[in-house]
Amino acid sequence: MASHLHTRPQFSDPNNTSAEEPLLSHLKPHILFGNEITDEQLVQCASLFSKNYGLWGPHAPNPLKPGARVKMQPKKLRAECLGSGDPKDSVLGLMLKDGEFVGQAFATKWAVGSETIGWITQLVVDANERRKRIATSLLQGLAASSWFTDITMVGVASTHPAACNAVCNMVPGQRISEVNLSYIQENAPKALQSSTVKYSI
């Protein structure tokens, strides 16, 4: 597992002009708190994930088959993406095109001492709609919502360049080439120890 972790103070430095503001999708994200998410929406989210997330590799454990699609049922999606804390601590960003889900971002947050960790638990975009700034727009929508107000660190468990870059774009002026890897190495393990979603670390 790789993680991508930022401190909140980097978010709002008006003197940082080292990077241009990211271009956003013409589609607008819809933001829902955990207690507002319906079972039907979870069914649609599970379908988008299962059709677009990826394929199992050659060492997939039985009974999974190499090359088969990675799938997730709504019940598992709720458990793994919304966390076990207060439902209002979790959020779902949705991007719709012609009434169909084309992108989704699940996130949750929890306290670690004086810090509040915001964690992107799932980020998926329809394969036919990629490279259209949908992932960036989804995470920008989360960053602009009231859910984000008290967050002091934000991260994602991913090795995918597009996901990591989208998280960077939540931070005005932050280039992915300037991410402090030593900070991630030092802080990610203790941040995840208190996570309301469980990872093996």
C-alpha positions in Angstrom: 0.0 0.0 0.0 1.2 3.5 -0.8 -0.2 6.6 0.7 -0.3 10.2 -0.3 -0.6 12.6 2.7 -0.7 16.4 2.8 -0.8 18.9 5.7 -3.7 21.4 5.5 -1.5 24.5 6.0 -0.3 24.0 2.4 -3.8 24.5 1.1 -4.3 28.2 1.4 -1.0 30.0 0.9 -1.9 33.0 -1.3 1.8 33.7 -2.0 2.3 30.3 -3.6 2.2 30.8 -7.3 4.4 27.9 -8.3 1.6 25.9 -10.0 -1.4 26.9 -12.1 -4.9 26.2 -10.9 -6.1 22.8 -12.3 -8.6 22.8 -15.1 -11.9 21.4 -14.0 -14.6 19.3 -15.7 -17.6 21.1 -17.1 -19.7 18.7 -15.0 -20.5 19.7 -11.5 -20.0 17.3 -8.5 -22.9 16.5 -6.2 -21.8 16.1 -2.5 -23.7 13.9 -0.1 -22.9 13.2 3.5 -23.0 9.6 4.8 -26.4 9.9 6.4 -27.8 11.1 3.0 -26.6 8.3 0.8 -29.3 5.9 -0.2 -29.1 2.2 -0.8 -30.0 2.7 -4.5 -27.0 5.1 -4.9 -24.7 2.5 -3.3 -26.0 0.0 -5.9 -25.1 2.4 -8.7 -21.7 3.2 -7.2 -20.9 -0.5 -6.8 -21.8 -1.0 -10.5 -19.6 1.9 -11.6 -16.7 0.5 -9.5 -17.2 -3.1 -10.8 -17.3 -2.0 -14.4 -14.4 0.4 -14.3 -12.0 -0.1 -11.5 -9.6 -2.7 -12.9 -8.6 -6.3 -13.4 -7.1 -8.9 -11.1 -3.4 -9.6 -11.7 -1.7 -12.9 -12.4 -1.3 -13.7 -8.6 -5.0 -13.2 -7.7 -5.9 -15.6 -4.8 -8.5 -18.3 -5.3 -11.4 -18.2 -6.2 -10.6 -15.0 -8.0 -9.4 -15.3 -11.6 -6.5 -13.4 -13.2 -7.9 -10.9 -15.7 -11.3 -10.9 -14.2 -12.8 -7.5 -13.1 -12.4 -6.3 -9.6 -15.9 -6.1 -8.2 -17.5 -4.8 -5.1 -21.0 -5.4 -3.7 -23.0 -2.4 -2.2 -22.7 -3.8 1.4 -18.9 -4.1 1.1 -18.7 -0.7 -0.5 -20.5 0.8 2.5 -18.3 -0.9 5.0 -15.0 -0.2 3.3 -15.6 3.3 1.9 -17.8 5.0 4.5 -16.0 4.0 7.6 -17.3 2.9 11.0 -17.5 6.4 12.6 -20.3 9.0 12.6 -22.1 8.8 9.2 -21.7 12.6 9.0 -17.9 12.1 9.0 -18.1 10.4 5.6 -19.0 11.9 2.3 -19.7 10.9 -1.3 -19.0 13.1 -4.4 -20.9 12.1 -7.5 -20.5 13.2 -11.1 -23.4 12.6 -13.4 -23.7 12.8 -17.1 -27.2 12.5 -18.7 -28.4 11.1 -15.4 -25.8 8.3 -15.3 -22.9 8.0 -12.7 -19.6 8.7 -14.5 -17.4 9.4 -11.4 -17.5 8.9 -7.7 -15.3 9.8 -4.7 -15.9 8.4 -1.3 -14.1 9.9 1.7 -14.1 9.8 5.5 -12.3 11.6 8.3 -11.2 10.8 11.9 -9.2 12.5 14.7 -5.6 11.7 15.6 -4.7 13.8 18.6 -5.1 17.4 17.5 -5.2 16.5 13.8 -8.2 15.6 11.7 -7.4 13.2 8.8 -9.4 13.4 5.6 -9.0 10.1 3.7 -10.1 9.4 0.1 -11.4 5.8 0.3 -12.4 5.4 -3.3 -12.0 7.3 -6.5 -13.4 5.9 -9.7 -14.2 7.4 -13.1 -15.9 5.7 -16.0 -13.3 4.4 -18.5 -15.0 6.3 -21.3 -14.9 9.6 -19.4 -11.3 9.7 -18.2 -8.8 12.5 -19.0 -11.7 15.0 -18.6 -10.7 16.3 -15.2 -13.6 14.5 -13.5 -11.4 13.1 -10.7 -9.9 16.5 -10.0 -13.3 18.1 -10.0 -14.7 15.5 -7.6 -12.0 16.1 -5.1 -12.2 19.9 -5.5 -15.9 19.6 -4.7 -15.0 17.7 -1.5 -12.4 20.4 -0.6 -15.0 23.1 -1.1 -17.6 21.4 1.1 -18.3 21.9 4.8 -17.0 18.3 5.3 -13.5 19.6 4.7 -13.6 22.6 7.1 -11.8 21.0 10.1 -9.4 18.7 8.1 -5.7 19.3 8.7 -4.3 16.4 6.7 -5.6 14.7 3.5 -4.5 11.5 1.9 -5.3 8.5 -0.3 -4.1 4.9 -0.3 -3.1 4.5 -3.9 -0.2 4.1 -6.3 -2.2 5.3 -9.3 -0.7 8.6 -10.7 -4.0 10.0 -11.6 -5.4 9.5 -8.1 -2.3 11.0 -6.4 -2.3 13.9 -8.8 -6.0 14.6 -8.1 -5.3 14.7 -4.4 -2.5 17.2 -5.1 -4.9 19.3 -6.9 -6.9 19.7 -3.7 -4.0 21.8 -2.5 -3.7 25.1 -4.3 -0.2 25.5 -5.8 0.9 22.0 -4.9 2.9 20.1 -7.6 3.1 16.3 -7.3 6.9 16.6 -7.9 7.1 18.7 -4.7 5.3 16.3 -2.3 7.3 15.7 0.9 7.8 11.9 0.9 9.6 12.0 4.2 6.5 13.6 5.8 4.3 10.8 4.3 6.7 8.1 5.6 6.7 9.6 9.1 3.0 10.4 9.4 0.9 8.0 7.3 1.3 4.9 9.6 0.2 6.7 12.8 -2.6 8.5 10.9 -3.9 5.1 9.6 -3.7 3.4 13.1 -6.9 5.4 14.1 -8.6 5.0 10.8 -12.3 4.1 10.7 -11.5 2.1 7.5 -9.0 -0.7 8.0 -5.8 -1.3 6.1 -2.9 -3.7 6.6 0.1 -1.6 7.5 
